[in-house]
Amino acid sequence: MTERTTYLLVDGENIDATLGVSVLGRRPQPDERPRWNKLLQHAEHAWHQPVRGLFFLAVGDSLPSGFVQALIALGYKAIPLRGEGKVVDIAIQRTAEALQDRPADVMLVSHDKDFVPQMTDLAATPDRRTALVGFREFMATDLQDIPGIEFHDLEYDVHAFTSRLPRVRIIDIDEFDPLEFIL
């Protein structure tokens, strides 16, 4: 019997845009971007199985070679796409649909509601684990409402950032630490 795999589907543009526009209010500096290796490690440790990281990115006529090589070195399969429309969304949707027929678990790294149909179908499959990874306060409500789907916060659960982000989020009282606010 082959070992079960987690497929980590990364919508890099969505994460970068959410981080820049919604969290920081400006274009992120290189040291403010997620540490993508932490995401792979988190997925492997969270579900105790091998992870295949698929990193989808839209490109023009030139390949961002440095970034692609860095992703490959970290263990991702870089998938540079070009064409008309939302090529990254189309590719992730098709990949999620193809995974429906495989005995695999899926983590989607995006806030985009365009993936609701595919993630709903995946989450409804018996014995399949599904999760969303991102910033909960910016996650599409339709994604959060999918029955049985888990959520992993990119900052607090994955620890993908080297410094604290300026986020305003709802805090469960059991997790409230006043020292975060008075120091």
N, C-alpha and C positions, 0 to 999 in steps of 0.2 A: 504494500500500500504506500502511495506517495504521501509525503508530508503536506499538510494544508498550508496555503500561502495567503498572506495578506497583500492585497494590491492597494497601494497608496497612490491615489490619483491627485496630482498637484496642479491646480489652476494658478500658476505663478503670477499671472497678470492680476487676477482678482485679489490675491493676498497683498501684492505690492500696492495696488490702488487703494484697497481698504486701509492698509497701514498708513499710506501717505495722506489721503484725503480725509478719512474719518478719524484716525487716531492722532497723527502728528500735525495735520493741517498744512503739510508741505511735502515736497519730495524727500523720501527717506535717504539719509546718508548711508554709505556702505556698512558702517558699523551699527546701524539701526535696523538692518534687514535681518530676517530670521536666519539662524544657523541651521541650514537644511539637513546637516548630518544629525542634529538633535532630533529632528522629526523622524528620520529612519529608525534611530535608536529607540525612541519612544514607542513607535508602532510595534517594533519587535518585542520590547519588554511588556507592553500592555497586553498583547494577545499571545505571547510566548510561542511565536512561530516565525518562519522566514518572511521577509518583506521584499516585494518588488516595487520599487519606487518609480513611477512614471511621471516625469516632469514635462508638462505641456507648455509650450511658449510660442507666441506668434512672432514671426520674423518677416523682414522685408526681403530685399535681394541679397543681403549679406548675413552670414551666420555670426552671432556673437560668440566667437570661438573661445575666448577666455572663460566666459560663463558656462558654456556647454562643456568644456573640458573639466571645469571645476565640478559640475554636477556629476559627470561620469566618474571622476576620481572619488567622489563621495559614495558612489554606488547606485546612482539614479540612471535610468534610461532616459536620456534627453530626447524630446520629441518636438523639433522645431517645425512649425507649420506656417504655410502662407496660402492666401487665396481670398476669395470674397466672403464677407460675412464674419461671424464670430467663430473663426476657425478653431480656437482652443475649446470653446463650448461644444462645438460639433464633434470634435475628436473625443472629448471626455464622454459625451453622451453615447457615442458609438462604442467606446471601450466599455462603459458600464453595461450597455446592452449585450455585448459579447461575453462579459463576465457572468451574465445571468445563467448561462449553460455550464458554468464551471463550478466545481466545489471549492470556492475561494471566498475569503472575507474581503470587505472593501472599506477603506477609509477615504473619504472625499475631503480634500483640502481646498475649500472654497466657501463663499458666502452666498453664491448665486442661486436664485430660485429656478433657473433654467434646468437644473438637474433633478427637480422634484419627481418627475415621472420615473426616471431611471432608478433613483435611490429608493423610492417607494416600492418598486418591483423587487429590487435587491433585498430590502429589509423584510419583505413579506415571504421570502424564501425560507423554509424551515432549516434550522441548523446553520444559518449564515449570520455572521456578525457584520454589522454596518456601523459606521461612525462618521461624524462630521468633525473637522478640525478647523479651527479659526478663532475669531473673537465672537463670543456668544451675542454680545450686544449689537453686532452688525450682521448676524446670521439671518437670512431670510426666514420669516416666521413659518412659511410653508415647509421649509426644510426641517425646522425644529419640531414641527407637529407630526412628522412621520413616526408612526408607532414602531417602537422597538429600536430606534436609532440611538446610538450613544453620542456623547459630545466630549471632545477633548479641546481644552483651551490652549491655543498656541503659546501663550505666555505663561500661564499658571500651571498647566499640566505638562506640556512639552518642554518648557524652559528653553525655548528657541531664541531668546534674546539675551544679550550680555548685560543690558541695563533695564531698569524698570520703565515701562511705557506710561505716558500720561493718559491713562484710561479712567473713565468714569463708568463704573459698573455697579450692578445690584449685588450686594454682599449678603449672603446668608448670615444671620446673627451668630451661628455657631463657628463661622470662619472669621468673624470680625476681630481685628487686632488694632486696638487704638494706637499702638506705637507706630503704625504705618502713617498715621495722620498727625501725630504730635511731634515727631522727630524732625 
